[in-house]
């Protein structure tokens, strides 16, 4: 079957898009965390939508399984094939062009393989801003961001990818092209099909293009790191700052000292602006594109800096924080965020962590954090709780790292730790995936936790769009 499929691709498109050399295929067959390793007949690297359409038409004829893949920066194995070796990986990396950029319309239309950082660079030259920000921004692709409904650091203010997308171009399982790349802010003409494909992880169709909306580039920012002893204080501070700044909070992140210590250990050359004795650190940023906020006072501070410093001063007086440092320039701001962005790699280097991507309603986050920490300690007393993330939108990466002295039974304890975290999550009515998706990592948990009627409806949608089950099977729907 697969050989016939590849013969047809070679004859109808071009053999140059086929990668079958084992060494060249390797990077496409293992995920970033190295938790999933697959096998494939070949990697296909089309350069335009018509090629993808032809590939899928042939795949439909030959009943060939296709695994779509973007920048391969996913964290749940959604873009990695299984071990059978029967799949074909369809990489969108070479589809990386900008189709249309209209500063006046405040939209940009790109191919799915366009790198997120490239979009940032292009639009910011025109004083515009695409607000999605991820640690993997230098390698993740916009198609992958959409396929997983990526969140990132700025969801609190701008929303996830679903809120940033105006239209999609999609190739369906039979090769049909659905082109809705319409740069319209309002388009109320029936069912909003694009939202079926955003977050579908390549199981319903292949995203080949996207029209994205842009906002004004922030012209001034105020960024700080603060230390707080209690998780619940962070939530009080966030609410206070949102009111005080007029909802100009762009990012509000929490990180326990245990994780900060690991980052400093694994990256000894990194800037260390603050070293708390206990508790948590907060990464706080407010931003504005308003002209009034650019105006400086007598000592050269913008109004946002004034807001930040007053906020921190009152927080210190109210014993909500014990220390804080404010970035005085862009270089210091970048150094602050470098700490945060290196968190995933630091824990990966430190050990084989138990990773989660959960969400809980904001007013229950502290209770969940302490409850889950107690439950994990019952299984592994000396493990290090490294729960960090975007508390403004209720999204925590409640990760657990083995004890600093090591744990010979760590491998055997991992599943029990994960079960304890998800059991705690169930008590607080949370979600097992906030922004990373389901992939092949959480398919069983999705069946266990999703409302049965809702899951059945998702199965019906999958069967309708992909009746032969050739698009990324056993991802999301099992």
Rosetta blueprint (number, residue, H / E / L):
1 X L
2 X H
3 X H
4 X H
5 X H
6 X H
7 X H
8 X H
9 X H
10 X H
11 X H
12 X H
13 X L
14 X L
15 X H
16 X H
17 X H
18 X E
19 X E
20 X L
21 X L
22 X H
23 X H
24 X H
25 X H
26 X H
27 X H
28 X H
29 X L
30 X E
31 X L
32 X L
33 X L
34 X L
35 X L
36 X L
37 X E
38 X L
39 X L
40 X L
41 X L
42 X E
43 X E
44 X E
45 X L
46 X L
47 X L
48 X L
49 X H
50 X H
51 X H
52 X H
53 X H
54 X H
55 X H
56 X H
57 X H
58 X H
59 X H
60 X H
61 X H
62 X H
63 X L
64 X L
65 X L
66 X E
67 X E
68 X E
69 X E
70 X L
71 X L
72 X L
73 X L
74 X L
75 X L
76 X L
77 X L
78 X L
79 X L
80 X L
81 X L
82 X L
83 X L
84 X L
85 X L
86 X L
87 X L
88 X E
89 X E
90 X E
91 X E
92 X L
93 X L
94 X L
95 X L
96 X L
97 X L
98 X E
99 X E
100 X E
101 X E
102 X E
103 X L
104 X L
105 X L
106 X L
107 X E
108 X E
109 X E
110 X E
111 X E
112 X L
113 X L
114 X L
115 X E
116 X H
117 X H
118 X H
119 X H
120 X H
121 X H
122 X H
123 X H
124 X H
125 X L
126 X L
127 X L
128 X E
129 X E
130 X L
131 X L
132 X L
133 X L
134 X L
135 X L
136 X L
137 X L
138 X L
139 X L
140 X L
141 X E
142 X H
143 X H
144 X H
145 X H
146 X H
147 X H
148 X L
149 X L
150 X L
151 X L
152 X L
153 X L
154 X L
155 X H
156 X H
157 X H
158 X H
159 X L
160 X L
161 X H
162 X H
163 X H
164 X H
165 X E
166 X E
167 X E
168 X E
169 X E
170 X E
171 X E
172 X L
173 X L
174 X L
175 X L
176 X L
177 X E
178 X E
179 X E
180 X L
181 X L
182 X L
183 X L
184 X L
185 X L
186 X L
187 X L
188 X L
189 X L
190 X L
191 X L
192 X L
193 X L
194 X H
195 X H
196 X H
197 X H
198 X L
199 X L
200 X L
201 X L
202 X L
203 X L
204 X L
205 X L
206 X E
207 X E
208 X E
209 X E
210 X E
211 X E
212 X E
213 X E
214 X L
215 X E
216 X E
217 X L
218 X L
219 X L
220 X E
221 X E
222 X E
223 X E
224 X E
225 X E
226 X E
227 X E
228 X E
229 X L
230 X L
231 X H
232 X H
233 X H
234 X H
235 X H
236 X H
237 X H
238 X H
239 X H
240 X H
241 X H
242 X H
243 X H
244 X H
245 X H
246 X L
247 X L
248 X L
249 X E
250 X E
251 X E
252 X E
253 X E
254 X E
255 X E
256 X E
257 X H
258 X H
259 X H
260 X H
261 X H
262 X H
263 X H
264 X H
265 X H
266 X H
267 X L
268 X L
269 X L
270 X L
271 X L
272 X L
273 X L
274 X L
275 X L
276 X L
277 X L
278 X L
279 X L
280 X E
281 X E
282 X E
283 X E
284 X E
285 X E
286 X E
287 X E
288 X E
289 X L
290 X L
291 X L
292 X H
293 X H
294 X H
295 X L
296 X E
297 X L
298 X L
299 X L
300 X L
301 X L
302 X E
303 X H
304 X H
305 X H
306 X H
307 X H
308 X H
309 X H
310 X H
311 X H
312 X H
313 X H
314 X H
315 X H
316 X H
317 X H
318 X L
319 X L
320 X L
321 X L
322 X L
323 X E
324 X E
325 X E
326 X E
327 X L
328 X L
329 X L
330 X H
331 X H
332 X H
333 X H
334 X H
335 X H
336 X H
337 X H
338 X H
339 X H
340 X H
341 X H
342 X L
343 X H
344 X H
345 X H
346 X H
347 X H
348 X H
349 X H
350 X H
351 X L
352 X L
353 X L
354 X E
355 X L
356 X L
357 X E
358 X E
359 X E
360 X L
361 X L
362 X H
363 X H
364 X H
365 X H
366 X H
367 X H
368 X H
369 X H
370 X H
371 X H
372 X H
373 X H
374 X H
375 X H
376 X H
377 X H
378 X H
379 X H
380 X L
381 X L
382 X L
383 X L
384 X E
385 X E
386 X E
387 X E
388 X E
389 X E
390 X E
391 X H
392 X H
393 X H
394 X L
395 X E
396 X E
397 X E
398 X E
399 X E
400 X E
401 X E
402 X L
403 X L
404 X L
405 X L
406 X L
407 X L
408 X L
409 X L
410 X H
411 X H
412 X H
413 X H
414 X H
415 X H
416 X H
417 X H
418 X H
419 X H
420 X H
421 X H
422 X H
423 X H
424 X H
425 X H
426 X H
427 X H
428 X L
429 X L
430 X L
431 X E
432 X L
433 X E
434 X L
435 X L
436 X L
437 X L
438 X L
439 X L
440 X L
441 X L
442 X L
443 X H
444 X H
445 X H
446 X H
447 X H
448 X H
449 X H
450 X L
451 X L
452 X H
453 X H
454 X H
455 X H
456 X H
457 X H
458 X H
459 X H
460 X H
461 X H
462 X H
463 X H
464 X H
465 X H
466 X L
467 X L
468 X L
469 X L
470 X L
471 X E
472 X L
473 X L
474 X L
475 X L
476 X L
477 X L
478 X L
